[in-house]
């Protein structure tokens, strides 16, 4: 018995039924509590039922767990069944890909056995571990033990332990007869107990499309997680570090490089499985619509797949790719008969913005055999307008995912949905790899597709055929040159007038800081941005309407005058030259190699020229020129 309590905590009675939901998260998403793990692969699941004619009630306890853990892995199901038959327990093999502890708890099962394989992120340091879990529904008990207890590992507790709920108390226990490991006990007490309590007491989380996330597993369409992890690790070594070191874009390379590597690994695994299923040896071809920096195209092409990327503007990174390997084209796609790809196997839409709803349509109309991969981000309609949410119970993103799924089904695809392992909140992808109608009906679907597009478009309708120049009247792609909307292009005279209005309003709330008492320097007060907006003439505000961030961005741009925090604005107190050097210059020197500090003394001090009390600092102390 597991009579020794490692740690325990109280939970409300209303949350006790959520215990099995929390167990689901821990068993099938163990990587969320251990960042050294890449994921979990469920090898076997057996549902247990005590036979009715049995006179004695068999305990699902420590002894049974020990016996099952010792079963040879190659014969795990058969040998485990033999052990259970002796205990007068019937074991039924279940689908491991759809296993849920919470689900089986609702169907009268007495217990469950789950065999999981924990897959490490760093396959060069750690080896996979197999963990056996024995569940007893009647006693609200979960027993877990790692099969490789003799090996050194930091991925799972070395000792067998139990998660248990008694009345309104959640506890973690271990058997006195079992092995003792201080490090494991500390992790169980400080990490796992708190996570289990949090999962039980919080509302069961749902994803963007309203489905319980505890029942959703990422990379569900990947057959072999270990193979995916190995491929991802290989691609990281091959492309990751080199791309980060030469990254010329203003975006974060740590996010975008490894995100595209993860997407490439997913597609390569998907395409390997497709070739294995069809017996086709030829590598799939592709076109990436809205390819952006082109890294995904570069990786897929380098791995042998014929394809190219299209975007409406060139990126700096394009010039760094080998021209012989990567085909990147500057082109504006307007959905029409001119935007078909009959010789391409896969259409890729990775954050393809206003073309996202068109990806399944382009794939459907290119050829009967054309497939698509869509990872949507921003929500758009067919006519290029912003998508308006239809279901208020879902987020804008979740509702658009449902809409994109509907589009793909109208186009005749069997649609599969999966969640990627990428550093992004929008990581749900849609895959159309086959059609739900025979090849002989291919031409009939064209009219159905165009009718659906016409119903969804708010502009003039297009005839139900693909010979029309455009499939949606008045569709407008985005500009080929990206507009700068950070208030830096606003007329300088307008900026100066707004700055002076805000400055004057802050000075009204007179404040004299202690360090400037001798100079009687007014540092002003603090005001919400919303109140400041009402003080600015309407003709000046009109110039900010098209800018991202509006007044707040404009004031942040003038950071030498204002401090903007938590929606409020105040006058920034000038720093002395010595303070500015130690705080700002050193930070910049660490970031930029061969950084040369700007000689701020060449610039006129704004406070010296505009503040009624002048600059509170002496000319020698101020970072700027006092004229």
N, C-alpha and C positions, 0 to 999 in steps of 0.2 A: 504494500500500500504506500501511497505518497502522503505520509503523515507530516513530513517536515515542511513547514511553510517558509518560503524564501521571502515573499512579500505579499501583501494583500491591501485592498482598497475597497471602499464602499461605493456602490452604484445604486441608483434609484430602482424601485421595483418595475417601473414602466420600461426601463432599459434592459432588463434581464433577457427578454426574448431576442434582443439585438445581439446577444452573445454569438449566435451562429453566423450572423452577418459579419461580425468582427473576425471570427475564425476564418471565414472565407477570404477576407482581405489578407490575413496573415499567411494562410496556407498557399494561396495561389498568386500572391503578390508580395512574397517575402522580401523582394528587393526594395520595397518602400521603407523598410526599417533597417536595411543594411545596404549602404551605398557601394559596398564591394561586390554585390551581386548584380548580374545582368538581368536575370529572370529565373523563372521556374518552369520546368517541364514536368507535367504530370504523367507518370509512366503507367500507373495502374490504379483503379478504384474498384473496391468491392463493397457492396451494400450488405449489411448483416441482419439476419432475422433469426431469433431463437426459435427452434422448432416447438410447436405447441405441445407435443406429447412428452416433452422433457419435464421430468419431475423436479429437477434442480435448476436454479437460475445461475448460468455461467457468468462470472464477472469478467468484464473487459478491463483487465488490470495490468499491473507491471509485469507479472509473469508471462501473460499472453503476449504482451508487446515484445518482451525479450525473445520469446520463441519465434515470433514472426520476423523480427529483425535479423535473426540468424539464418533465415531461409536463403538459399542461393538465388542470386538475382535472375539468372537465366530461367529458373523455374518458379518464380515468385508466386504467381497466381495458383498454379497446380498444388504446390506444396502447402501454401497457406490454406487452401480449401481443405486439404487432408487434416491439417491441425484443427480447423474449425469444426469439421465433421465429428471429430472425437469429442469436441465440446458441445455437441448437439446444436450447432449453429450453421445455418445455410448461408452461403456466400454467393452473391450474384455479381458477375462482372459488369461494370457500367462503362459508358463512354468517357474516357479521361478528359477529352477536350471540352466537355460540357458539364463537368462535375461541379457540384455546389453543395456544401455542407448544409446551408440554410434550406436549399430545395429539398433535400432528402429528409430533413427534419419534419417537413410538412406532410410526408407520405407514410408515416407509421413505421419507418425503419427503426430497428433497435440500435444500430450502430453503423459505422463506416470505417473502412481501412483505405488510406491514401498513401501511395508511394510517389514521392516527389523527388526530382533531381534539381538541385540548386546549381545554377550555372554562374560562374564568376565572371566579372568584367575582365580582369587581367588574367588571361589564360596562360600567360607565361609564368605567373607566380603561383596561382591556385589551381587546384583540380576540382572538378565537379563533385558534389556530395549528394548521397541519396539519403532521404529522411523518410522514416515510416511514421505515420500518424494513425492512432487508434481512437475512435470517437464513440462515446457512450451517451446517447441522447437522453436516456432516463435520468442519469446522474449529472448532466451538464458537465461532462468531463472530456478533456482532449489530452491524450498522452502522445508525446513526441520523442523520438530518439533517432540520432544519426547512425547510419550503418558503419561509417568509417570512424569509429571512436578512437582508434589507436593512432590515427594520423594527426599531425599537427595542422590545425586549421583555425582561421579567424572568421569563418563564414557562418558557423552555427554552434550553439552550445554543445560541449563535448558530453555533457551528462544528460541522461533522460530526465524529462520534466513534465509536469501536468499543468494545464490551464483549467481552472474549475470555478464554477459559480455555486455558492451555497447561500440560499435566501437572497440577501442583497449585498453579498460580499464576493468580489472577484479576487482570486488568489492564484499564485504560482507556487507549485510544490515540487519536492523531489523525494525519492525513496531513500531511506536510511541505508539500505543495502546497496544502493547504486554508488557510482563514482562521484567524487566531489571535486568541483573545479571553481575556484574563487572568481576567476575572470568571467566565467559563464554566469555565475550567480549575480555578479554585479550588473551585467548587461540585462539579465532578465528583470532585475529589480528596477534599474534606472531607466531602461528604454522600453522594453516590451510591455510591462505592466501599464505604463502611462499611455502607450499607444492603444492598447486594447480597451482601456477605460474611455479614451477619447472616441474611439470608433463606436463603442456601445452607447455613449451618452449623446453624441451628436446625431442630428438627423441623418439618415442614410443618404449619402451623396448621390446625385444624379448627374449625368453628363449633359452636354448641350442639347441633345435630342430627347431628354427626359427619361433615359434608361438608367437603372441603378448601376453605378460604376463598380460596385463590389462584384457584380456578375459579369463585367466586361474585362476581357484580357487583351492586352495589346499584342500585335503581331500574330493574330489568330490564324491568318492565312499562310503563315510560315510553318512548313512541316517540321523543320529541324532547327530548334532555337540554338543548339550548340553550333551547328554549321553556319547559321546567320551570324552568331557572335564571333566566330572565327573569321568569317569573311569581313565583317565590320572592322575587326582588329587589323586584318591584313590591309584593308583600304586606308585605314587611319595611318598606318606606318608608311604606306606607299605615297599618299597624297596629302595627308593632314598637315604635318609639320612644315613641309616645303611650301604649301599654299599659305599658311598663316604667316610665314616669314616674309613672303613677297607681296602680301595683300595690299593693293593700292587704293581700295575703296574706302569711303568714310564710315562704312558699316563695321560692326564688330566681327572680326574673323573667327573668334572662338565660337560664336553662334552659327554663322552662315556656312563656314567650312564644314563643321562636323554635322550640321543638319543635312547638307547635301550629300555627305558621305553616307549617312544613315539611310537616306532615301535611295541612293544608288545601290546600297547593299540590299535593301528591300526589293527593288525592281529586279536585280540580278537573281535573287533567290526565287522570286515569282516566275521569272522567265526560265530558270533552270527546271522548275517543277513543270511548267507548261511543255517544255521540250521532252521531258521524261514521260509525261502523260500521252503526248501525241506521237512519240517516237521520231520526232523531227530533230536532225542534228544541226541544221542551219540556225545561226544566231538571229534573234529578232532584230528588225530595224525599227527606228523610232524618229519622231520629230517632237521637240520640246517647244511648245507654243508659249511665248512669254518667258524665255529662258533666263532673263536677267543677267547675272554675272557669268553665266555659261559653265559654271563648275560641274553641274550635273551632266551636261553634254560631254564635257571633257573626260569625266570618269567613265561614263558608259562607252564612249568611243575608244578610250584607251584600253578598256576591257574587251574590245573586239566587236562591239555592236555598231552596225552601220546606221548613221543618223545625223541629224543636224538640229541646231537651235535657231529660233526666230524671235526677235524682239524689235520694238519700234525705235530703240536707240542703242548705240554702242556703249559698252562699259570700258573702263580703263583696263580691267583684267583681260579683256579679249586679246590685247596685243602681246600678252605674256604666254599665251598658249602656243604650242607648236602648230603652225599652219597646216602641216601635212596630216595632223591627227584630228583637229577640231574644225568643224564647219559651222560657223556662226554667221547669221545673215540679218542685216538691218532691213526690216520689212514691216509694213503696217497691215495687219490682218483685218479685213472686212468680211464677215461671214457671207459667202456667196459661192457660186459654182467655181470661182477662181481660187478658193481656199480649200480645195480637196487634195487628199494625199493618197491616191489609189494604190501606190506601190509601197506604202508604209504599213508595218504591222501594228505599231502602237502609237497613239497620240497621247502625249504627256502634258498635263496642265498643272504645273506646280506654282500655286499662288498666281494664277493667270488673270486675276482681277476681272475686268469687264468681259473677258472671253470665257470665264468659268462656266456659265450656263451653256455655252456653245460647244464645249469640248465633246460631250456625248453626241451632239448633232453632227459635228464635223467627222467624228469617227464613224457614225452610222452611215453617212452619205458618201464617205470616201470609198468604201467597199464593204462587202458582206463579211469579210474576214478581218476587218480592221477593229482593233480593241482600244480601250482607253484607260488611263490612270489619271484621276483627278484628286488633287489636294487643294480644296478651295480655301480662300481666306476672306477677302472682301466680297460682299453680297451684291450682285447686279442682276438686272432683268435683261431680256433679249434685246431690248431697244437701247441698252446702255444706261438706263436710269437706275438709281439705287433701288435695291429690292426692298419692298415693304413687307414687314412681318405679318403673317396671316394668323399665327397661333400665339396669343399673348402669354400662354403658359410656358413657352420656350424662349430662349434667347434668340437674338437676330441671327446669330451664327447657326444655332441648332435648327431653326426653322428653315434657313437656307439649305442646310444639309438635306433635310427632307425634300425640299423643292428640287434640288439637283438629282436626288434619287428618283423622284417622279419623272424628271426630264429623261433620264437614262432608260427608264422602263417604257416610256412613250416611244423612245427610239428603238425599242425591241431588245434591250440588253437584259440578261440575267445580272443583276447588280449585287456585288458583295461589298461589305463595309468592313474596314479595319482601322485600328489605331496604331500609329507609328511611334517609335521611340525617338523623338526628336525634341530639341530644346525649344518648344513652341506650345502655346496653349491651343492652337488650332492645328491639330494633328490627325484628324479623322479623314481617311481617304476613301474614295469610291472607285471600284474597279468593275469594268465591263469587259469580260473576257470571252463571252459567248452570247448568242442571240436566242431569244425565246420563240423564234418562228423559223420555218424552213427557208432555204435559199430561194425557192420558187416564189415566195411572197415578198421578196426584197423590194421590188418596185412599188408594191401597194403601200408599204410603210412610208414612202416619201410624202404622200399626200397627208397622211395622219400627222406626221411630224410638222409639216408646214401649217396645218390647221391649228395645232397646239401653240406654235410660235405666234400666229396671228391673234389668238385669244389672249395671250399674255402680253403682247406688245400694246403700248398705248398710242401708237401712231398709225399712220395709214397702213392698211393690210396689203400683204404681198400675195399674188396668186399661188395656188397650191401646186407649185412645181419648182424644180431646182434650176430651171433655165434662166430665171430672173437674175439680174445683175446683183441684187442684194436680197438676202433672205429676211431682213427686217428693215423696213423703210426708216430712213433718218437715223440709222445706227451711226454713232459717232465714236470712233476710237479716241483714246487720250492723245494729247499733243506729243509730238516726237521729242520736243524739248521740255524738260521738266521745269515748271514755274517755281521760282523761289518765293515762298510765302511766309517768311519768318520776320516780316516787317523791315528787312534791310533795304528793300527797294521802294519803301514809302518816301515821298518827297521830303527832303530834309527840313524845309521850312515848316511843314506840318508836324514833323517829329518834334522840332524845337518848341513849337507852340504848345503841344500836348505836355511835353516835359515841364514847361514853365507853369502851366495850369496846375498840374499835379504837385509840383514843388511848392507853389503858393498855398495850396490847400493844406499841405502837411505843416507848413510853417505857422499856420493859424493856431495849431495846437502846440503852443510854445512850451518847450522843455529845455532846460539847461543841465547838461551832464556835469557831474562833480569834477571831472578832470578838466573841464573847460570853464569853471566858475569864474576864474580871473579874467577871462576874455568875454564872459557873458554871451557865449555862442549858442544860438538857438538851434537845437537838433530836431525840432519839430515833434510831431506825434505819429501815431500809427492809425491807418485807415483801411477798411476793406476795399478791395478793388471795385466791388459793385457800387459803393458810395462814390468813388472817384469817377466812375463812368458817367454818373449823372451831372457832374460838374463840367464835363468837356463839351464844347459846342458840337452840334450834330454834324456840321460839314466836315469836322475833323474826324469824327467817328466813322463816317462813310468811307474814308480812305482805308480804314482797318478792317472792313467787313470781309474782304476776300483773303485776309491774312490768317494763318494758323495761330491761334492763341490770342489774337487781338491785342488789347491794351496790356495784358500781362506780359506777353512776349516783347512788346515794345519797351516796357519798363525794365525787363531783364536785360535787354540789349544795352541799356544805359546803366549797367551795374556799378559803374564808378560813382553814380549819384544816388541810386535807390537800392534798397534791400527788399526783395520780394520773397515772402515766406508764408505758406499756408493761407494763401488768398488775401494776404494783407501787404501793405506797402509802408515803408518808413525810409527816412533819409539815412544814407549810409555814412557812418562816421569815418572820416579819412584815416588811413593808417600811416604811421610814420614810415620813412624810407627803410629803416632797419627792420621793422616788423614785416613789411611787404616782401623784402628780399628773402627772409628766412621762411616765410609762409608760402609764397606763390612761385618765386623764381626757382627755388630748389625743387619743387614739385614738377615743374615743367622740364627742368634739366634731367630728371630721372626718366621722363617719358620720351624726350626727343634727343637723339644723339647729336653731338656737336651743337647743342642749343646755345644761341647767343642772346642774352637778355636785351630787351628793348630799352633804349635810353628814354625813360619816361619824362626826363627833364626837358625834352624837346617839345612836349605838349603843354598847353596852357592849363593851369588848374581851374576846373569848372567852378568850384566854390569861391576861389579868389575873385573870379570874374562875375559871378552871378548871385552869390549869397549876400544878403543885406549886411551880415556881420563879417564877410570875407571868409578866408580859410582859417580854421582854428589852429593850424600848425604854423610854425615859423618857416620861412623860405628854405632854410637848410634842412628842416625835418621832412618837408612835404616831398612826395614822390614826383610832383609835377612842377612846372615852371610858374613862378609868381609874376612873370613879366618884368 
